[in-house]
């Protein structure tokens, strides 16, 4: 997590919108990373040769584990970090050498970064006053921004008098009050509890749609990314592993890291026996022969990881013709209301998980009982 701003000017990233607010062409990317690299020690690349185009009005999420480079990319875009190599453009104009206060970018931090000695209204007035907005316009803009986040009657309150969710709404309103060209959000909901987080996800997405914002959002929460984004860039070790809409990431991961990081995933170590068009036949470490989509273009003899989502797996007493089947022993049953979670173990010790909708179980399942797990070959992917 990037530290909080150290000065008032850093809290909102723009003082003078200037010409950056005007895209050069409808077809051009609004934000563009071109061969961007970042190193702090001159040896290890925190961000490695990043090429990324973001469309105007898009909601793009940078998702990944801690240390994957996603926050560094956001901070280079904001101007709080300097790229070691490459170029970042906003609305067609290079911004590497433009200071943060002149990039016309709104910023929302996890810790809110509200001025504790100012009222809610004064917090929202501040970015307008430093931009020399006429006094006659300030009241209108502040009222409109508070109404956007459903806090129209909270202007006279101090931040300490607000709940965490209300403080985050104020932080969002302050980032929007000066109508920035771009809004950046760095783990903005990480300090909220589950219910508030889900509520704020809806509110931020609503504002994105209603106002036509361009949003770049950083999180390590995969559910948050899938819920809110138009596209998600999955980072690991400073490199984008896959860039795609949420459904594509979940249903069609391109490598084993993405399959593991996005949602739950069953993974079976195997080796390729034969190729058949887009499919391949593999043998698991336990001896089971399976068919899978050959996503990684593996050759005969290659080691692969067969990936299948838990909800695609069926619990049976005997193998089903034409389907992949693995014999297992049930280790645990977890009732989760809307579904039953079956945790089983194959002969070679691989743990497999099955999600069965409530009422969808067709065979008796008890801890310790032997079963067969089966799934369609088209529902699994051979990955590296």
QUIMOSUL-V858640 format. One record per helix or strand. SS is the DSSP state (H for helix, E for strand). FROM is the first residue (numbers start at 1). TO is the last residue. If there is no record, write none. Layout:
ss->SS from->FROM to->TO
ss->SS from->FROM to->TO
//
This chain:
ss->H from->8 to->11
ss->E from->14 to->14
ss->H from->18 to->21
ss->E from->31 to->39
ss->E from->45 to->54
ss->E from->59 to->64
ss->H from->70 to->78
ss->E from->85 to->90
ss->E from->93 to->94
ss->E from->102 to->102
ss->E from->105 to->108
ss->E from->119 to->119
ss->H from->120 to->129
ss->H from->135 to->148
ss->E from->158 to->158
ss->H from->159 to->161
ss->H from->164 to->176
ss->E from->182 to->186
ss->H from->194 to->211
ss->E from->215 to->219
ss->H from->222 to->228
ss->E from->231 to->236
ss->E from->239 to->244
ss->H from->246 to->251
ss->H from->256 to->261
ss->E from->266 to->276
ss->E from->279 to->284
ss->E from->289 to->293
ss->E from->303 to->308
ss->H from->310 to->312
ss->E from->314 to->316
ss->E from->324 to->335
ss->E from->339 to->346
ss->E from->351 to->357
ss->E from->370 to->375
ss->H from->377 to->379
ss->E from->380 to->383
//
